[in-house]
Amino acid sequence: MKKQMMVLGMLLMAVTSSFAISGTTGPLTWVLENGTLTISGEGAMPDYDYYDSFHRGIPPSL
């Protein structure tokens, strides 16, 4: 039983780590995939403060 639970847990971690999180900000787009943040586009990135980011649903660690 322990072995089956461990295999299930490892499978769930592998599946969830393959999803990408993405969004746009001003003229830029960003993608966080497998621990790599990629920012694309041209122009200046808007200067949000911590309060703005929190209320837009963007985790402060990003």
ChimeraX commands (.cxc) that place a marker at each C-alpha (Angstrom):
marker #1 position 0.00,0.00,0.00 radius 0.5
marker #1 position 2.82,2.43,0.86 radius 0.5
marker #1 position 4.48,1.73,-2.47 radius 0.5
marker #1 position 1.25,2.45,-4.37 radius 0.5
marker #1 position 0.75,5.74,-2.53 radius 0.5
marker #1 position 4.33,6.76,-3.24 radius 0.5
marker #1 position 3.94,6.00,-6.95 radius 0.5
marker #1 position 0.66,7.93,-7.06 radius 0.5
marker #1 position 2.28,10.91,-5.31 radius 0.5
marker #1 position 5.22,10.92,-7.72 radius 0.5
marker #1 position 2.86,10.72,-10.69 radius 0.5
marker #1 position 0.81,13.67,-9.43 radius 0.5
marker #1 position 3.95,15.76,-8.88 radius 0.5
marker #1 position 5.17,14.99,-12.40 radius 0.5
marker #1 position 1.83,15.96,-13.95 radius 0.5
marker #1 position 1.47,19.23,-12.02 radius 0.5
marker #1 position 5.06,20.32,-12.69 radius 0.5
marker #1 position 4.50,20.12,-16.44 radius 0.5
marker #1 position 1.85,22.88,-16.46 radius 0.5
marker #1 position 2.86,26.41,-17.45 radius 0.5
marker #1 position 1.63,29.62,-15.84 radius 0.5
marker #1 position 1.41,32.61,-18.17 radius 0.5
marker #1 position 0.04,36.11,-18.47 radius 0.5
marker #1 position 0.42,39.54,-19.99 radius 0.5
marker #1 position 1.46,42.87,-18.54 radius 0.5
marker #1 position 1.40,45.94,-20.74 radius 0.5
marker #1 position 2.99,45.07,-24.10 radius 0.5
marker #1 position 4.76,42.01,-22.65 radius 0.5
marker #1 position 3.85,38.38,-22.14 radius 0.5
marker #1 position 5.38,36.05,-19.57 radius 0.5
marker #1 position 5.49,32.29,-19.09 radius 0.5
marker #1 position 6.69,30.38,-16.03 radius 0.5
marker #1 position 7.38,26.82,-17.08 radius 0.5
marker #1 position 9.46,24.23,-15.25 radius 0.5
marker #1 position 11.02,26.91,-13.06 radius 0.5
marker #1 position 12.05,29.14,-15.98 radius 0.5
marker #1 position 10.52,32.61,-16.39 radius 0.5
marker #1 position 10.45,33.84,-20.00 radius 0.5
marker #1 position 9.39,37.42,-20.77 radius 0.5
marker #1 position 8.64,38.33,-24.41 radius 0.5
marker #1 position 7.58,41.45,-26.28 radius 0.5
marker #1 position 8.80,44.99,-26.78 radius 0.5
marker #1 position 8.52,48.08,-24.62 radius 0.5
marker #1 position 8.68,48.91,-20.96 radius 0.5
marker #1 position 7.18,46.69,-18.30 radius 0.5
marker #1 position 4.67,48.50,-16.08 radius 0.5
marker #1 position 6.06,49.30,-12.62 radius 0.5
marker #1 position 3.63,47.59,-10.24 radius 0.5
marker #1 position 4.16,47.76,-6.51 radius 0.5
marker #1 position 3.55,44.90,-4.08 radius 0.5
marker #1 position -0.01,46.04,-3.31 radius 0.5
marker #1 position -1.01,46.14,-7.02 radius 0.5
marker #1 position 0.46,42.69,-7.68 radius 0.5
marker #1 position -1.33,41.16,-4.71 radius 0.5
marker #1 position -4.74,42.45,-5.79 radius 0.5
marker #1 position -4.26,41.39,-9.42 radius 0.5
marker #1 position -3.87,37.78,-8.30 radius 0.5
marker #1 position -0.16,37.61,-9.10 radius 0.5
marker #1 position 1.78,35.85,-6.36 radius 0.5
marker #1 position 4.37,38.25,-4.84 radius 0.5
marker #1 position 7.16,35.71,-5.41 radius 0.5
marker #1 position 6.77,36.06,-9.18 radius 0.5
marker link #1:1,2 radius 0.2
marker link #1:2,3 radius 0.2
marker link #1:3,4 radius 0.2
marker link #1:4,5 radius 0.2
marker link #1:5,6 radius 0.2
marker link #1:6,7 radius 0.2
marker link #1:7,8 radius 0.2
marker link #1:8,9 radius 0.2
marker link #1:9,10 radius 0.2
marker link #1:10,11 radius 0.2
marker link #1:11,12 radius 0.2
marker link #1:12,13 radius 0.2
marker link #1:13,14 radius 0.2
marker link #1:14,15 radius 0.2
marker link #1:15,16 radius 0.2
marker link #1:16,17 radius 0.2
marker link #1:17,18 radius 0.2
marker link #1:18,19 radius 0.2
marker link #1:19,20 radius 0.2
marker link #1:20,21 radius 0.2
marker link #1:21,22 radius 0.2
marker link #1:22,23 radius 0.2
marker link #1:23,24 radius 0.2
marker link #1:24,25 radius 0.2
marker link #1:25,26 radius 0.2
marker link #1:26,27 radius 0.2
marker link #1:27,28 radius 0.2
marker link #1:28,29 radius 0.2
marker link #1:29,30 radius 0.2
marker link #1:30,31 radius 0.2
marker link #1:31,32 radius 0.2
marker link #1:32,33 radius 0.2
marker link #1:33,34 radius 0.2
marker link #1:34,35 radius 0.2
marker link #1:35,36 radius 0.2
marker link #1:36,37 radius 0.2
marker link #1:37,38 radius 0.2
marker link #1:38,39 radius 0.2
marker link #1:39,40 radius 0.2
marker link #1:40,41 radius 0.2
marker link #1:41,42 radius 0.2
marker link #1:42,43 radius 0.2
marker link #1:43,44 radius 0.2
marker link #1:44,45 radius 0.2
marker link #1:45,46 radius 0.2
marker link #1:46,47 radius 0.2
marker link #1:47,48 radius 0.2
marker link #1:48,49 radius 0.2
marker link #1:49,50 radius 0.2
marker link #1:50,51 radius 0.2
marker link #1:51,52 radius 0.2
marker link #1:52,53 radius 0.2
marker link #1:53,54 radius 0.2
marker link #1:54,55 radius 0.2
marker link #1:55,56 radius 0.2
marker link #1:56,57 radius 0.2
marker link #1:57,58 radius 0.2
marker link #1:58,59 radius 0.2
marker link #1:59,60 radius 0.2
marker link #1:60,61 radius 0.2
marker link #1:61,62 radius 0.2
view
